Amino acid sequence: MTAEIAVMNRRAAVLAADSAGTVTGWVNGKQEVRYFKGENKVFQASLYHPVGLMTYGNADLQRVPWELVIKHYRQSLGKTSFDNLEGYGEHLFNYIEADQDIFPNEDRERYFRDKVDDVALKAFLDAVQSPNFQSASDDASKAAAFVSFIDQMNASVDASPIPAPLSQGDIDAALADNVVDRAQSLDENLKTVSWWAVLPNLASKLAEVTIKLVFKQYSKFLSSTGIVLAGYGDKEFFPHLHQYRVYGFLRRKFVYILESSRKIGLDKPSEIVPFASTDMVDTFRTGASPDVYSYIGVEFESAANALAEDIKVATGGANIPGLEQMVEKHRSAFMDGWFDKAFDAHYRPLTRVVGMLPVDEMASLAETLINLESLKEKVTSPTESIGGAVDVAVITKAEGFVWIKRKHYFDLSLNPRYAARFSAREQVGGGQ
């Protein structure tokens, strides 16, 4: 996990993030996650216009660090601008999809083949661990059980919808280009399995269903990164925010979805939007963390049932008809009632106050909330997936993107030439 937050009012948008990075990959069919401190997750998306960007989740895009991708994009963007913030998001993702320097087609295809092989291995293991396969007594029965399992999987995959932004044409092209060679790879890897060659086309069946599975369930198999864009388009006078979920490439198609959008306006004075790990921010905003809300509901239901049982025993009565429905009705009313009161006591006043905060106090608030989330993680979880220095940036319509706090992996006082080089690069549209 990681902790990031956007705080917005009519004056500015503030982005803040910790420095814990996550790298996720698949090793032998299993997902492997590693954490590092010192990750940069807040970026200046344009050197000339008021737009910032944050990343959370996976720190790389199919083995390429997001930091490299974003800075490469920023140089290419130059002075180009858009009427609205969403234009920057579409331009960024279209740029990545078309970029052959960082993501050449052969690397995209290699990544896809590796992903298919990983998923095929998992499907193979699922099949041989199925009850029918386990009960098979000879090679012919095992092969038949394997085929039955794969056929059922294939029917289920065929019946499932194709998620946006993919199409049947994408799947058909992938099947035509990859079934034969992925089947050959499977045959080579499984040639020592005694039952594998008993029936023909086992490899082709497995390769075909796996390719379709990767496309139709890409959110399950592809590592994802959250991308947050915040700031202003040319025709936007209050800050906007767009949150994307990016899955990377499926062959040559770049897969992402727009998850949510927020905007400040005359009728919306402020927003506090947490990303990734949100427990402490949710508690701050609403007065109760999500886990407490859940506990209260469970305990109310338990107490209500116990009370009903006590009343039945005390009165010598029979079972109460419709007790389960009555308990649920009153549990729902109780939860809505106390949460609405907590919401009125915490969130609404907070929204009004944040709407009036000057820019420097917005930045202080954002940093404090990240530190609270980091402290909670430190004392409650062994992963330490939140922590490190907190980077804070402010984006205003007039001043653009301004760093309030920013870490460096080196001592600036020891590197005066760095400042000179950076200043020179900014003059020609480079920067960092």
Secondary structure, DSSP 8 states (H G I E B T S, - for coil): --EEEEEEESS-EEEEE--EEEEEEEETTEEEEEEEES---EEES-SSSSEEEEEEEBSEETTEEHHHHHHHHHHHHTT---SSHHHHHHHHHHHHHH-TTTS-HHHHHHHHHHHHHHHHHHHHHHHHTSHHHHH--SHHHHHHHHHHHHHHHHHHHHHS---TT--HHHHHHHHHHHHHHHHHHHHHHTTTSTTTTSSTTHHHHHHHHHHHHHHHTHHHHS--EEEEEEE--TT-SS-EEEEEEEEEEETTEEEEEEEEEEE-BTTB-EEEEEEE--HHHHHHHHSS-HHHHHHHHHHHHHHHHHHHHHHHHHHT----TTHHHHHHHHHHHHHHHHHHHHHHHHHHHHHHHHHH--HHHHHHHHHHHHHHHHHHHHHH-SS--S-S--EEEEEETTTEEEEEE---SS-GGG-HHHHHHHHHHHHTT---
